[in-house]
Amino acid sequence: MLSSIMDQKILQAAQQELMKHSWDTFVGDPPPGAKKGSVVPGCPACRKIIYSDNQYLSHLAIDILPGILDRALKATA
């Protein structure tokens, strides 16, 4: 259980950041000479191509979580 208002604010900020990321589709960058990109699976917020649930979870843990923790630790310092 969260004991302080600061902990609650950190949790809320982390939840908001995580909710920005989803496993969906987006239009990728077109190859050289093409006018349009193709629809690819992945995280539209980061434009990172993701093909499996394991890759999505890794994206959150490796790409997103460190930034959340860094901001949280700086806020408490």
Residue pairs with C-beta under 8 A, 6 or more apart in sequence:
2 8
2 11
6 75
6 76
9 75
10 72
10 75
10 76
13 68
13 71
13 72
13 75
14 68
14 72
17 64
17 67
17 68
18 60
18 64
18 68
20 45
21 43
21 45
21 46
21 59
21 60
21 64
22 43
22 44
22 45
23 41
23 42
23 43
23 50
23 53
23 56
24 41
24 42
24 43
24 44
25 39
25 40
25 41
25 42
25 44
26 39
26 40
26 42
26 44
26 47
27 36
27 37
27 38
27 39
27 40
28 37
28 38
28 39
28 40
28 47
28 49
29 37
30 36
30 37
30 38
40 49
41 49
41 50
41 51
42 48
42 49
42 50
43 50
43 56
43 59
46 59
46 63
48 59
48 63
50 56
50 59
